[in-house]
């Protein structure tokens, strides 16, 4: 079972790294060599930290080197560009502003996350990861998400009428 959890953590790390290529980070990154900072919150995100560090070592997103930081429950999100939540945490609009918040639980879409990276079980019994979101959460993200990414996100709920 530990091997399956390690494999899922490695796949989550790869998803997070690849996700960064589908976001326009230019409003946050002033110079071409400024690092893109991935922040993992809470001890529950720790299994993803090591594979994410290994996966991003010596790699860049565009011209930006990648930094991985592990934060505790009370740590501020200052300097974080992509935030990964593995445990429920209430985020206010100011914390979510100008960063991409990804959670591993769809319920976190109600608490400030923009995307949920959830494990789903196929009819065959195979587990796979998928991005979920809602129209209101996509609109709440102050960053431009590439249309190719949005095609991969399963949107829950209906598009509200204007």
C-alpha positions as CSV (number, residue, x, y, z in Angstrom):
1,X,0.0,0.0,0.0
2,X,2.9,2.4,0.8
3,X,4.2,1.8,-2.8
4,X,0.9,2.8,-4.3
5,X,0.8,6.0,-2.1
6,X,4.4,6.8,-3.1
7,X,3.4,6.3,-6.8
8,X,0.4,8.6,-6.4
9,X,2.5,11.3,-4.7
10,X,5.0,11.1,-7.6
11,X,2.2,11.4,-10.1
12,X,0.7,14.4,-8.2
13,X,4.1,16.1,-8.2
14,X,4.3,15.6,-12.0
15,X,0.8,17.0,-12.5
16,X,1.6,20.1,-10.4
17,X,4.8,20.7,-12.3
18,X,3.1,20.3,-15.7
19,X,0.2,22.5,-14.6
20,X,2.6,25.4,-14.2
21,X,3.2,25.5,-18.0
22,X,-0.5,26.2,-18.5
23,X,-0.7,29.4,-16.4
24,X,0.4,32.9,-17.4
25,X,2.6,33.8,-14.4
26,X,3.8,37.2,-15.9
27,X,1.7,39.3,-13.5
28,X,3.6,37.8,-10.6
29,X,7.1,37.3,-12.0
30,X,8.9,40.6,-12.6
31,X,12.0,39.2,-14.3
32,X,12.7,36.2,-16.5
33,X,15.0,34.6,-14.0
34,X,12.7,35.1,-10.9
35,X,11.9,31.7,-9.4
36,X,8.4,30.2,-9.6
37,X,7.6,29.1,-6.0
38,X,5.5,26.0,-5.3
39,X,4.3,26.0,-1.7
40,X,3.0,22.8,-0.1
41,X,0.9,23.4,3.0
42,X,0.6,21.3,6.1
43,X,2.3,18.0,6.9
44,X,-0.2,16.1,4.8
45,X,1.4,17.5,1.7
46,X,4.8,16.2,2.7
47,X,4.6,13.0,0.6
48,X,4.4,15.2,-2.5
49,X,7.3,17.5,-1.5
50,X,10.2,15.0,-2.1
51,X,8.9,13.9,-5.6
52,X,8.2,17.5,-6.5
53,X,11.7,18.6,-5.5
54,X,13.2,15.6,-7.5
55,X,10.9,16.3,-10.5
56,X,11.7,20.0,-10.6
57,X,15.4,19.8,-9.8
58,X,17.4,21.7,-12.5
59,X,14.1,22.3,-14.5
60,X,12.4,25.5,-15.3
61,X,8.9,26.7,-16.2
62,X,9.7,28.9,-19.2
63,X,12.8,30.8,-18.1
64,X,11.9,30.6,-14.4
65,X,13.7,28.2,-12.0
66,X,11.4,26.3,-9.6
67,X,11.5,26.5,-5.9
68,X,9.6,24.1,-3.6
69,X,8.7,25.3,0.0
70,X,6.9,23.4,2.7
71,X,4.8,25.6,4.9
72,X,3.1,25.0,8.2
73,X,-0.6,25.8,9.1
74,X,0.1,29.4,10.3
75,X,2.7,30.3,7.7
76,X,1.8,33.2,5.3
77,X,1.5,32.5,1.6
78,X,3.7,35.5,0.7
79,X,5.9,34.7,-2.2
80,X,4.0,31.6,-3.1
81,X,2.8,31.3,-6.7
82,X,1.3,27.8,-6.8
83,X,-0.1,26.5,-3.5
84,X,-0.9,22.8,-2.9
85,X,-3.2,21.9,-0.1
86,X,-3.4,18.3,1.0
87,X,-5.6,19.0,4.1
88,X,-8.7,21.2,4.5
89,X,-7.8,24.8,5.3
90,X,-10.0,27.9,5.2
91,X,-8.5,30.5,2.8
92,X,-9.8,34.0,2.5
93,X,-9.8,35.9,-0.8
94,X,-6.7,37.8,0.1
95,X,-4.7,34.6,0.6
96,X,-6.0,33.2,-2.7
97,X,-5.3,36.4,-4.7
98,X,-2.6,36.3,-7.3
99,X,-1.7,32.7,-6.8
100,X,-3.1,29.4,-8.0
101,X,-4.5,27.2,-5.2
102,X,-4.7,23.5,-5.9
103,X,-6.2,21.1,-3.4
104,X,-6.5,17.3,-3.3
105,X,-10.1,17.5,-2.1
106,X,-13.0,18.9,-4.2
107,X,-14.6,20.1,-1.0
108,X,-11.8,22.7,-0.8
109,X,-13.3,24.5,-3.9
110,X,-15.8,25.9,-1.3
111,X,-12.9,27.2,0.8
112,X,-10.7,29.1,-1.6
113,X,-9.1,26.5,-3.9
114,X,-9.2,27.1,-7.6
115,X,-8.6,23.6,-8.8
116,X,-8.9,20.2,-7.1
117,X,-6.5,17.4,-8.1
118,X,-8.5,14.3,-7.1
119,X,-8.0,10.6,-7.4
120,X,-10.8,8.8,-9.2
121,X,-11.4,5.1,-9.5
122,X,-12.2,3.8,-13.0
123,X,-14.7,1.0,-13.6
124,X,-11.7,-1.2,-14.2
125,X,-10.5,-0.5,-10.6
126,X,-7.6,1.6,-11.8
127,X,-7.0,4.9,-10.1
128,X,-6.2,8.1,-12.0
129,X,-5.9,11.8,-11.2
130,X,-8.2,14.4,-12.6
131,X,-8.6,18.2,-12.2
132,X,-12.0,19.4,-11.0
133,X,-13.2,22.9,-10.6
134,X,-16.3,25.1,-10.9
135,X,-17.0,28.2,-13.1
136,X,-17.0,30.5,-10.1
137,X,-13.6,29.2,-8.9
138,X,-12.0,29.6,-12.3
139,X,-13.3,33.1,-12.5
140,X,-11.9,33.8,-9.0
141,X,-8.4,32.9,-10.1
142,X,-6.6,36.2,-10.9
143,X,-4.2,34.4,-13.2
144,X,-4.9,33.5,-16.8
145,X,-5.3,29.7,-17.2
146,X,-4.5,28.4,-20.7
147,X,-7.5,27.1,-22.7
148,X,-5.8,23.8,-23.2
149,X,-5.7,23.3,-19.4
150,X,-9.4,24.3,-19.1
151,X,-10.3,21.6,-21.6
152,X,-8.7,19.1,-19.2
153,X,-10.6,20.4,-16.1
154,X,-14.0,18.8,-15.4
155,X,-16.2,21.6,-14.3
156,X,-18.8,20.8,-11.8
157,X,-22.2,22.6,-11.7
158,X,-23.7,24.6,-14.5
159,X,-22.5,27.9,-16.0
160,X,-24.5,30.6,-14.3
161,X,-26.6,32.7,-16.6
162,X,-25.7,36.4,-17.0
